Amino acid sequence: MRHLNKGRKFGRIRGRRKSFVASLMHNLIIKERIQTTDSRAKEIKPKVEKLVTIGKKGNVAALRLLTSRLPKKSATKLYYQISPKYKNRSGGYLRITKLAKGRMRDAAPQVIIEFV
């Protein structure tokens, strides 16, 4: 049983799953809006929101923490461009909007995840 084991596996082993989720977060930060499946969006939403909260602090430690968790390009964009926009907002930085049609090959429910 998976008591107290949070998260989704996506049919991948641990290392590949971690890099898969990291690449999803990187793509979301760089493009600021991506279309993906419902479970993928629900998996990355709390992680990206925590990173935005870290970036809102605006100190060197926050930047170093972001660069340790993300590629440098997305960490700097999050720190210098995205996080300052939400300085007066206390959470809820991302929006998930469900789309009408599922994915073509397996009818997986599609969503758009974007910054508010």
C-alpha positions as CSV (number, residue, x, y, z in Angstrom):
1,M,0.0,0.0,0.0
2,R,1.1,3.6,-0.7
3,H,0.3,5.1,2.7
4,L,1.6,8.7,3.0
5,N,3.4,8.4,-0.4
6,K,2.4,11.5,-2.4
7,G,2.9,12.2,-6.0
8,R,2.3,10.4,-9.3
9,K,4.7,7.9,-10.9
10,F,3.9,8.5,-14.6
11,G,5.2,5.1,-15.4
12,R,8.8,6.1,-14.8
13,I,11.6,5.2,-12.3
14,R,12.6,7.7,-9.7
15,G,15.4,9.5,-11.5
16,R,13.6,9.8,-14.8
17,R,10.5,10.9,-13.1
18,K,12.4,13.7,-11.3
19,S,13.9,15.0,-14.5
20,F,10.6,14.7,-16.3
21,V,8.8,16.8,-13.7
22,A,11.8,19.3,-13.7
23,S,11.5,19.6,-17.5
24,L,7.8,20.3,-17.2
25,M,8.4,23.0,-14.6
26,H,11.2,24.5,-16.8
27,N,8.9,24.6,-19.9
28,L,6.1,26.2,-17.8
29,I,8.4,28.9,-16.5
30,I,10.0,29.7,-19.9
31,K,6.7,29.7,-21.9
32,E,4.5,30.8,-19.0
33,R,1.7,28.7,-20.4
34,I,1.7,25.1,-21.6
35,Q,-0.9,22.5,-22.7
36,T,-0.5,19.2,-20.9
37,T,-2.5,16.4,-19.3
38,D,-4.5,16.9,-16.1
39,S,-2.4,14.7,-13.9
40,R,0.9,16.4,-15.1
41,A,-0.5,19.8,-14.4
42,K,-1.7,18.9,-10.9
43,E,1.7,17.4,-10.1
44,I,3.7,20.5,-11.1
45,K,1.3,23.2,-9.8
46,P,2.2,23.1,-6.1
47,K,5.9,22.8,-6.9
48,V,6.1,25.8,-9.1
49,E,4.0,27.8,-6.7
50,K,6.5,27.1,-3.9
51,L,9.3,28.2,-6.2
52,V,7.5,31.5,-6.9
53,T,7.1,32.0,-3.2
54,I,10.8,31.4,-2.7
55,G,11.6,33.9,-5.5
56,K,9.4,36.5,-3.9
57,K,11.9,36.9,-1.1
58,G,14.3,38.6,-3.4
59,N,17.6,37.8,-1.7
60,V,20.7,36.0,-2.8
61,A,19.8,32.8,-0.9
62,A,16.5,32.6,-2.8
63,L,18.3,32.9,-6.2
64,R,20.8,30.2,-5.2
65,L,18.0,27.9,-4.0
66,L,16.1,28.4,-7.3
67,T,19.2,27.7,-9.4
68,S,19.8,24.5,-7.4
69,R,16.3,23.3,-8.2
70,L,15.9,24.5,-11.8
71,P,18.0,25.1,-14.9
72,K,19.7,28.5,-14.8
73,K,17.6,30.0,-17.6
74,S,14.3,29.3,-15.9
75,A,15.6,30.1,-12.5
76,T,16.7,33.6,-13.5
77,K,13.5,34.2,-15.4
78,L,11.5,33.2,-12.3
79,Y,13.5,35.3,-10.0
80,Y,13.8,38.5,-12.0
81,Q,10.6,38.6,-14.1
82,I,7.8,36.3,-12.7
83,S,8.2,36.5,-9.0
84,P,8.2,40.3,-8.7
85,K,4.8,40.4,-10.4
86,Y,3.3,38.5,-7.5
87,K,4.9,40.6,-4.7
88,N,1.5,41.6,-3.2
89,R,-0.3,38.2,-3.9
90,S,-0.3,35.6,-1.2
91,G,-0.6,32.4,-3.3
92,G,-2.6,31.1,-6.2
93,Y,-0.1,32.0,-8.9
94,L,-1.1,29.4,-11.4
95,R,-4.4,28.6,-13.1
96,I,-5.5,25.2,-14.6
97,T,-8.1,25.4,-17.3
98,K,-9.7,22.2,-18.6
99,L,-10.0,21.8,-22.4
100,A,-13.1,20.2,-24.0
101,K,-11.3,17.5,-26.1
102,G,-8.9,14.9,-24.8
103,R,-5.6,13.9,-26.3
104,M,-5.9,12.3,-29.8
105,R,-4.3,8.9,-29.2
106,D,-5.5,8.0,-25.7
107,A,-8.2,10.6,-24.8
108,A,-6.3,11.7,-21.8
109,P,-7.9,14.9,-20.4
110,Q,-6.1,18.0,-21.5
111,V,-5.6,21.2,-19.6
112,I,-3.8,24.5,-20.0
113,I,-1.7,25.6,-17.0
114,E,-0.6,29.2,-16.9
115,F,0.4,32.0,-14.7
116,V,-2.4,34.2,-13.5
